[in-house]
């Protein structure tokens, strides 16, 4: 399998676009998943403040949606990668 080099700015841009579209359309589960993906990206890049901001928003939204499994999973992913 061929792996392309990581393009953090490209990934950030595409995830931001996806987040904006999901927000505009009101697709809340997708909003939370986009934020969860942004947590992973920012964490990988060492931007702890941005990761924490997106994590808080993702977890709050997952909980609001009654998706406690996904809220716990998002929190666990960050904890495991520290």
C-alpha positions in Angstrom: 0.0 0.0 0.0 1.3 3.4 -0.9 1.3 6.1 1.7 1.3 9.7 0.8 3.3 12.1 3.0 1.2 13.8 5.6 -0.2 17.2 4.5 -1.4 18.8 7.7 -2.5 22.1 6.1 -4.4 20.2 3.5 -6.0 18.0 6.1 -6.9 20.9 8.3 -8.5 22.7 5.3 -10.6 19.8 4.2 -11.7 19.0 7.8 -12.6 22.7 8.3 -14.6 22.6 5.1 -16.4 19.4 6.2 -17.1 20.9 9.6 -18.5 24.1 8.1 -20.8 22.1 5.7 -22.0 19.8 8.5 -22.7 22.7 10.7 -24.6 24.6 7.9 -26.7 21.5 7.1 -27.3 20.8 10.8 -25.9 17.3 10.7 -24.8 17.2 14.3 -23.3 13.7 14.5 -21.1 14.7 11.5 -20.2 17.9 13.3 -19.0 16.0 16.3 -17.1 13.5 14.1 -15.3 16.3 12.2 -14.3 17.8 15.5 -13.0 14.5 16.7 -10.9 14.2 13.5 -9.6 17.7 14.2 -8.6 16.6 17.7 -6.5 13.8 16.2 -4.9 16.1 13.7 -4.1 18.9 16.2 -2.8 16.4 18.7 -0.5 14.8 16.1 0.8 18.3 15.2 1.4 19.1 18.9 -1.2 21.9 19.1 -2.7 20.9 22.4 -4.8 24.0 22.8 -6.6 23.5 19.5 -7.0 19.8 20.2 -8.5 20.5 23.6 -10.9 23.0 22.2 -12.2 20.6 19.6 -12.3 17.7 22.1 -14.5 19.7 24.5 -16.8 20.6 21.7 -17.0 17.1 20.3 -17.5 15.4 23.7 -20.2 18.0 24.6 -22.0 17.4 21.3 -21.8 13.6 21.5 -23.3 13.8 25.0 -26.0 16.2 23.8 -26.9 13.6 21.1 -26.9 10.8 23.7 -23.9 9.2 22.1 -22.0 8.6 25.3 -20.0 5.7 23.7 -18.6 8.1 21.2 -17.9 10.8 23.8 -16.0 8.3 25.9 -14.1 7.0 22.9 -13.0 10.5 21.9 -11.7 11.2 25.4 -10.0 7.8 25.5 -8.2 8.3 22.1 -6.6 11.5 23.4 -5.7 9.9 26.7 -4.1 6.9 25.0 -2.0 9.0 22.7 -0.4 11.1 25.5 
